Amino acid sequence: MPTSAPEQPIELDITNVAHGGVFIARHEGRVVFVSDAIPGEKVLARVTDARKKKFWRAETLEVLEPSEHRREHVWREASIERDPAERAGGAEFGHIELAHQRALKHRVLSEAFEKFAGAAAPAFEVEPVAGDDERGGLGWRTRVRLHVDAEGRMGPYASRSHTVVPVESLPLATPRLAELIELDALVEGAASIDLIDPSGSEPLLCVGSDDLAAAGTVTERVGDREFTVAAGGFWQVHRGAAATLTEAVQSAIDGALLDPRAENLDLYGGVGLLTAAVHDRFGESVRMTTVESDAAATRHARRNLTSGEAVTARVDRYLAGLLDRHTAVEQRAFRDATVVLDPPRSGAGTEVTAQLAQLAPAQIVYVACDPVALARDAGAFAASGYRLTSLRAFDLFPHTHHVEAVASFERD
């Protein structure tokens, strides 16, 4: 096995897709993670990172034998025709037929369950958001951050770097955002520009972090509800994601197991989207506490929700407090509870899954933006006496490697 990266480009046969938007090949026994490829292709690639003993990273320079699923890239500045250092990041699946992108995301999620959950995932599909196929997976992104280089030029970073790539278009951005900015303008005195297209208020262009902080709040609409969100706060990026996840969580909850009087929880609750989803299906009388570490988001949750309690706390500390101060009798009250959680990309983790298992709620509905994190936590729940009862996946990020999933667990 070679110990140093070859100086010249190497030919690689791409055999699979890996988590993170890269593809798998082997060179003289070593795994190589390759960008801008498709399984089944032969490519000419340049090794860019040989620091690890077990694997290298490489960038495709030329496609020698293309896949039938390869298409012209949806973003000219990210295409294979450009040098990898000058390819815009953020659309790493943009060269792949849209339906095949979903097939690859299905494979990543399925293999994550086999490897990290210790069991096969139940049958599922990667579902598109309504309207995406008609638009070719374009025009969905409601929040875009562009970076500014030393010369004042704006654009996204190139993949895995802080090199700003000037662009002429933003094909994933909503039409209102695409019309909001002149991409060839020069910017002075700021490191970034944020573009925001809320569903319930006018689009914003914020130059620099101070401008973003001063922008205040925006309004987002989901069905008949309005949500107040900090301009720089978290909200689902796809224009249809909030409605999609609302329906998915509502469907994932087993109504026969939902006790409106139980200690129901919405963990990592943000501005209250999923608590609202529960109330919209089961009624405002459902007792629900939303827990969120961001104090501003909690304040907005109190305004956005007509009932329930919103608590500012780290989830692990909040659950530790419940376990410490509640008697065994009080803890048993959680056995009738429904817990909804939407953790960050790193997942709930060992501590939170163990705390939830100790509280032993009747059902857990888990919204995940990372396949590996979900699979690991699913394995932890399984080891603690929970069975996975349903799994759905959604293509909330077309032309990228990201996939969202909603999983339901019930206590054995």
N, C-alpha and C positions, 0 to 999 in steps of 0.2 A: 504494500500500500504506500503511495507517495506521501512524503512528509511535508512537502511544500507545494504551493499552487503552481501549476504550469504557467509559463510566461505567455504562451500562445493560446488562442481560443481552442476549445475542445468540442468534439461532436458528442452529443448526449441523446439518448433515447428516453423520452419522458414516459414514465410508467403509471403515475398516479398524481392525485392532488393532495396537498398537505394543508393543515390548518394554518391560516395566516395569509392566504392568497398566493402561495408559491406552489411549485410542482416538483415532483420527485424524479430523480434520475440517479444513476450510479456511474462512478468513474473509477475503474481499477479497484472495485470493492468498497469504495467510500460513497456514502449518501451525499448527493448534491441537491440543494434546494434551489430551484431555478424560477426566475420571474418571467412573465410574459409568454408562457408556453401553454400547451394543452396536452393532456394524456394521449398517447398514441403518436405524437410528433417526434421527428428527429430535428434537433436544433444545433446551431453553432453558438456556443456560449462562452462568456469570459468570466473566470472565477474572480470574485470581488472580495471575498472574505474567507481566509483559510486558517483562522485562529483556533478553531475548534478541532479536536482530534477526530471526533465522530462524524462531522459533516462539514461541508463547505457551502457557501452561497455563490450563486452565479447569475448572470444576466444574459438573456437571449439577445444575440446580435443579428442572427439570421435564421429563418425557418427553412430547413432543407427539405423536409417532408411534412406538409401542413395537414392538420386535422380537417375532416369534413365540417367540423363545427367552428372553424376559424372564420371570422368576418372582419371587414375593415373596421378599425377601432372607431368607437363612437366619438372619441376626442382626438382630433388630429395631433395635438401636442403630446399625446401619450402613446402614439403609435410606434410600431416596431421599426419604422423607417428612421426614427430619430435615435441618436446616441442615448444609451440608457441614462446617462447623467443629465440629459436634457428632456427626459420624459416626465410629464406632469403626473404626480401621484394622486391617488384618490379614486381611480377607476381601473383597478388592476384586473378586472374581468371584462373590460370593455371590448376586447378582441374576440369574445366568445359569443356564439349564438345564445340568445336569452334563455331559451328552454334548457339548453345544455348547462348554462350557469347554474340553474336550479338543480339539475341532476348532480352536478359536482358538489353543491352545498348539501344535498341529501347524503351523498357519500361521506362527506366530512363529518356530519352529525352522526350518521350511523356508525362509522368507524370509531368515533369518540366514545360512544356508548360501549362498544365491544371492548375497547382498550381500558377505559377509565371507570366505567360503571360495572364491568364484569358481567354484562348481560346484553343481549341484543335489544335494540330499541323496538317498541311496537311499530306496527305499520303506520306510515305517515307520508304525506307529500309536502313539498315546499310550495306553499300557496302564493300566487301573485296577489298584489293589491289591485283592487278594481281599477281598471283604466290603464294600468301600466303596459300591458301588452299592446294596446292600441297606440300608445305613445312610444313604443320601442324601448321602454324602460328609462325614458328621459324625462326631464322636467319635474322631478319629484322633490328635490332637496330644498328645504325651506330655510336652512341656515348654512352659510358658507363663510369660512375664514380664509382670507388671502393674506399673504405675507409680503413684506416690503424689503427689498434689498438695499444695499448701500447707495445705489444710484437712484433710488426712488421708484424702481419698477415693481409692480405688484404681480402676484400670481401664487399658485399653490407651490408647496415644496415638491421637489422630485422625491420619488420613493426612497425611504430609508436615508434621507439626508436633509440638511437645512439649506439646500440650494434652491433659490426662488426661480421658478420657471414662468416667464411671461407667457400669457395665453391670449388668444383672440376671442375665445368663447368659453361659456360655462354650461355645457350641455346637460349636466345633471341638475342644475339649478332650476327653480321654477321660472316661468317666463317673466314674472314681475321682478325677480332678482336680476335676471339677465339684462333687463332693460334699465336697471337702476344705476349701473356703473359703467364708466368708460374705461375699459381695461388697458388702454394704451396711455392713460394719463399718468403723470409722475406725482408721487406723494412725498411730502416733506414732514418731518417731525413725528412720524409714527412707525411702529414696527409691524402693525397689522391693520386690516380692515375687516369688519364684520358686516355681513349682509343678512338681514332677518326678514322673513316674509310670514308674518302671523296670519292665521286664518280669520281672525276677527278684528284686525286693525291694519293700519297702513304699513307698508314695508319700511325698513330702517336701513340706513347706511351709517355705520359708526367707525370713525377713523381713530384708532388707538384705544387702549383700555380705558382711559379716562372718559372718552366719549361714550363708550359702551356702558360704563357705570352710571353716567349721567342720563342715559336714555330712559331710565325708569322701568316701566312695565309695558307689556304688550298683552293683547287679548287673544286667546285661542278658543275656537269653538269646536265642540264635539257633540253632534246631535243638537239637542235643545239647550245644552249647557254651555256656559262661558267660563273660562279659566283665566285668572290673572297670573302672569308669569313674569319674572324679572327678565328684561331684555337679554341679559347675559346668562340667565338661568337655564336649567335643563328642561327641554321639551323634545319629544320625539321628532326626528329630523324629516322623515318622509311625510309628505302632506296628508297621506291617508293612514299613517301608522297609529295615531291615537285612537281613531275609530276602529281600526282593525283589532288592536289589542283590547279595547273595551269589549268588543263582541267575543273575542277569544276567551277572555277571563270569565265573562258571564257564562259562556258555554262550558267552561272547564269546571266550574263549581257544581258539585252535586247538591241540588236543592234539598234532597232528603236528609243530607248531613248538615245543612246550615241551620244553626240555632240562632235566631235573632238576638237572644238575650245572653249569649255566651261572650267570652272575652276575645272577640274576633279582632285580628290584627292585619294592618297593611304596612309591611316593613319596607324600608327604603321608599317611602310613600310619596316623595316629591311634593307637588302642589295638589295632590289629592285625586289624580285621574282614576286610579283603580278603586279607591273607596267610592268614588262617584259611580263607577261601573257596577259595583255591588249594590249600591242604593237604587240605581235605576232599574235593576232587575228584581231585587227582593224587597225594596221599600226603604224609606228613610228611617223606619223604626229599627233597622238592623244596627246593633251596637258595633261600632268599628273605631278602633284607635289607629291613626296613622303615625308612624315613627320615621323621622327624617333628621339627619345630622345638620343639614343646612337650615339655619335659623330663618333666612328670608323665605325659603320655600315653605317652611312650616307656617309662617305668617300668612302667606298666600293661601295655603291649604285651609286655614281657618276661615278665610273669606270665601273660598270657592265652594266649601261644603256647608250644607244647611244643618247637618247634624253630625255627631261624632266628635271625637277628641283628636287634636293634633299635637304631638309631642316632639320637641327638639331634643334629640339624643342619638348617639351612636347606637346602632341596633344591638351589637354585642353587649354593650353596657346596659341598655334598657332591659334586655332579656335576663342578664345577670341579676339586675335589681329585682325583677319579678321572682326569680328563683330564690333569692336571698330573703326577701321580706314576706313572701307568701308562705303560709302554712301548707302542710300536705293536703289538707282539705281544700284550701283555696286553689292550690295547683291543680287539683282534680277538676276544678271548674273549667280549666282550659281543655279538657278532654272532649268537650262538645264544640270547641272553637274551630273556625275556619281561618287559616293564615294565608294571606296573599303576599308574595314578596317579589320585588324587582331589583335585585342587587346590581352593583356595578359589574364591569366586564370581568373582574377577578372572581366573581361568584360570591355566594354566601360564606363559604369556607368552613373549615373544620369546627371552629368554635360555635358559630351560629347554628349549624346543622345539629350539633350535639345538644345545644340549648333547646332547640325546637323539639328534638326527640325526647328530651327530659320533660318538657311541658306536655308533649303527646297530644297535639290537637287532632281533631277528627279527620281533617283534610288540609292539604297544603297545595297551593297553586303557585307555581314558580315561573316567572317571566325571565327569560335568559337571552342575553345578547352574545354569549360566547359558548360554543358547543362543548369545549373541553371542560370549562368551569361547570356547566350544567351536568355533564356526565359524571364528574367527580362528586358533585353534591348529590346526584341521584344514587350513586354507589353508597355514599354515607347514609342517606335515608333508608336505603334497602337494608343495610347492616343494622339499622336501628328499628326495624320492624315495619317499614312502610313499603307499599307496593306501588309501582308506577301504573296508573290506570289509564292515562291518555297522554298523547304527545302530538302537538301540531307545530308546524314550522312555517315561517312567513318570509317572503323575499322583500323585506323592508328596505333593502339597499341594493337595487339593481346595478349591475356593472361593477360591483365591488364583491369582495369575498364574504362579507358579513351576512349572517342569517339570524333571525330572531326565532325563539321557540317558546311555547307555553306548555308546561308539563303539570300533570295533576298526580298527587300522591294521596293514598288513603292508608290509615293505620290498619294493620292486619288484625 
